[in-house]
Amino acid sequence: MTHKKEKIITNLQLFNYKYIENKNQLRVKLDFNIDVIVNFRANKIEISNELMPWNFLSGVFKTSLKKQLKAFHIGSLIVFLSIHIFELFGVELYLFTLAGILIFYFVAMITFMFFLVKYEFFKNRLMSWVSE
């Protein structure tokens, strides 16, 4: 297992990635406050991600992409249900309010896709380094 870890560290240094090394873990710092965590456990390598606080997606919380996607879905469901409840009670919602909500959701989903693609590309790069 240490051979694979050394191979990953060599490539991280070669491509100038910032990382933190612990006993059985590497934490690679990618742009825009996303970290990729590589855990080395008994003949297994686990790769996960963590969004650090103070970026567009996570706000002030430390979270993962998977949890963030769930939060977006729950949040959008609450917003759209609230809109329908307001319409049932005759509360008039202005078009710019709905447009603002939809634009925010659209930008958030594009940002989420950017982070997801960045993570998946790096994950594939790590797997290719290990399999060489």
FENHUZI-V739643 format. One line per field, one symbol per residue. ss: DSSP state (h for helix, s for strand, l for the rest). phi: phi as a letter, one per 40 degrees, with the letter a starting at -180 (. if undefined). psi: psi as a letter, one per 20 degrees, with the letter a starting at -180 (. if undefined). A space follows every 10 residues. Layout:
ss: ???
phi: ???
psi: ???
//
This chain:
ss: lhhhhhhhhh hhhhlllsss slllssssss lllsssssss sllsssssss slllslllsl llslhhhhhh hhhhhhhhhh hhhhhhhhll llllhhhhhh hhhhhhhhhh hhhhhhhhhh hhhhhhhhhh hl
phi: .ccccccccd cccccgccab bbdbabbccc cggbbbbbbb begbbbbbba cccgbcccgc bcabcccccc cccccccccc cccccccccg cccccccccc cccccccccc cccccccdcc cccccccccc cc
psi: hhghghgggg hghgjkqprp pafkqpopor rkkpqppopo qnkqppprrp pqrlrhgicj qprrhghhgg hgggghgggh hgghghhhjj popqhhgggg ghgggggghg gghggggggh ghghgghhgh i.
//
